[in-house]
Amino acid sequence: MSHYRPRSDLQTHEVANQPPLFENVNFFDSDAALKETVGQRGGKHHEKQLSAYGASLGSAEMVENARLANQNPPKLISFDRYGHRLDEVEFHPSYHVLMELGLSSGYSSLAWTAKEGGHVAHAAMVYMQAGSEPGVGCPMTMTYAAVPALRHAPDAAKEWVPRLTAGQYDKRFIPAAEKRGATMGMAMTEKQGGSDIRANTTTAMPIGGDDYELTGHKWFCSAPMCDAFLTLARTEAGVTCFLVPRWKPDGARNAFHIMRLKDKLGDRANASSEIEYHGAYAVKIGDEGRGVRTIIDMVQHTRLDCIAGSAGGMRAALAQALWHTAHRSAFQKKLIDQPAMMMVLADLSLESEAAAALAMRIAQSFDRMDDPREAAFMRLATPIAKYWICKRQPGVVYEALECHGGAGFVEEGVMPRLFRQSPLNAIWEGSGNVIALDILRAIGREPDSLDAVREEILAARGANPALDQHLARLDNWMKPGALNEATARAFAEDMALALCAAALKQTAPDYVFDGFCNARLDGAQRSYAYGGVTAKIGARAIIDRATPQ
């Protein structure tokens, strides 16, 4: 937040040639690519709501709340002063302010309550949240994503879905039935297995009907102050999905024990934790032995948020770089007008808009899952985009940080926070190899998903020579034996680039589409570093479009 009338005329020098703080900027209205893409993907009638959210996130007040929430990480309170077990997490007040803003604005509910375009609007909110404090997005994303998994248990869904979609934040640690709204978390992985959740050892003992008691541990449990969690445990039939509330039906605290909070590289405002179940009360969700299949409905939706969040993280870093270079001069020119810097910024802008375009296209497919073709597209395009966009984020953020020079490397600014956050989405909900293998499984189980993705890509054939060359190379993947575990990453990359181009063709101006194709798909002209591309691109027009207004 700007300080009131700081001194600039100092004894040794005058403070000059420094950019103003990036605040009081509407994250929605100032982002032409986001606003246009949302409108074209079915979210136009949500523009007023998204504009209000963007204005709030970009306000000086929320910029300060984001800083404070990140700089004051949560604290674990295991016991009270007399030794009673609590297992509570204490947050800085700014964390609660940001949670209130997100949930009351529809972050977790809009996708399920809107008549149309709800997932597109939700994805746009995730995208914008990445430019503020993305750590609070974790519990809000899981609350959004839990809804389809809960539908495997109608009784539990009847009780919990209205709480999750209430559009209200209630920070009190009391039974969910007494709150205005509730949040939902997830706890899947264990020490010995990690992503191999079939190696889980947590056990579930039946105590009557769909009620069970769980005993075991979870290596990662994000946001342990949520009101309930979807988790996995073993019954005699195999790995099964359960709902574990923080409070038991009789009003007692559940045996959900927070062992410690993770000391993480980034995502500092969010309380990731290790937990143990000591005979914890739980309710079965879905069929016994089908826990992975049940919880994957939640995972697919959280992956959408990984995609939108990484696209938003790129945009946040790019916006900071554009703002800085537009307000700082060197060698008698604004930095943004220097030819070398122009190429870097234009290249970053292409990467950012391509990520936004694909993220919103995939969100649109979530809104259209009643259409078999869209559902098939969603099943394969989601892991492809998750693999690629999340991996591109750290490089974009680093290059944007470098655009600031040394000023980007000091903790007083936002760039270190964005950089520390940038690797997270590539790890959350499946790191690179896990996602690549999921892509193979999706194709093997549902060949129509590959048909749908190829149909989407091939619709852009003939629009750009570099794209046509890339599409011709994709045919090699259809040869017997070409696609296997060792080549899955290369396949994901090739398909993601084509999907980005196809999405841009549908929503972006021609100079952005052609610039992306020429810079990314022409092997003779693309560069391994941003700004090194030799392909012809309309750098000035691309930069003008991306610059926050």
Sequence and secondary structure as in RCSB ss.txt:
>XXXX:A:sequence
MSHYRPRSDLQTHEVANQPPLFENVNFFDSDAALKETVGQRGGKHHEKQLSAYGASLGSAEMVENARLANQNPPK
LISFDRYGHRLDEVEFHPSYHVLMELGLSSGYSSLAWTAKEGGHVAHAAMVYMQAGSEPGVGCPMTMTYAAVPAL
RHAPDAAKEWVPRLTAGQYDKRFIPAAEKRGATMGMAMTEKQGGSDIRANTTTAMPIGGDDYELTGHKWFCSAPM
CDAFLTLARTEAGVTCFLVPRWKPDGARNAFHIMRLKDKLGDRANASSEIEYHGAYAVKIGDEGRGVRTIIDMVQ
HTRLDCIAGSAGGMRAALAQALWHTAHRSAFQKKLIDQPAMMMVLADLSLESEAAAALAMRIAQSFDRMDDPREA
AFMRLATPIAKYWICKRQPGVVYEALECHGGAGFVEEGVMPRLFRQSPLNAIWEGSGNVIALDILRAIGREPDSL
DAVREEILAARGANPALDQHLARLDNWMKPGALNEATARAFAEDMALALCAAALKQTAPDYVFDGFCNARLDGAQ
RSYAYGGVTAKIGARAIIDRATPQ
>XXXX:A:secstr
   SS   B SS B  S    S S  TTTT HHHHHHHIIIIIGGGHHHHHHHHHHHHSHHHHHHHHHHHHS  E
EEEE TTS EEEEEE  HHHHHHHHHHHHTTTTTHHHHSSSSHHHHHHHHHHHHTTS GGGHHHHHHHHHHHHHH
TTSHHHHHHHHHHHTS       S GGGSS   EEEE   TTTTT GGG   EEEEEETTEEEEEEEEEEES TT
SSEEEEEEEETTEEEEEEEESB TTS B SEEEEEE   SS TTS  EEEEEEEEEEEEESSTT HHHHHHHHHH
HHHHHHHHHHHHHHHHHHHHHHHHHHH EETTEEGGGSHHHHHHHHHHHHHHHHHHHHHHHHHHHHHTTTSHHHH
HHHHHHHHHHHHHHHHHHHHHHHHHHHHTGGGGGSTTSSHHHHHHHTTHHHHTTS HHHHHHHHHHHHHH HHHH
HHHHHHHHTTTTS HHHHHHHHHHGGGGSTT  STTTHHHHHHHHHHHHHHHHHHHHS HHHHHHHHHHHT TTT
  SSTT   S   HHHHHHHHS  
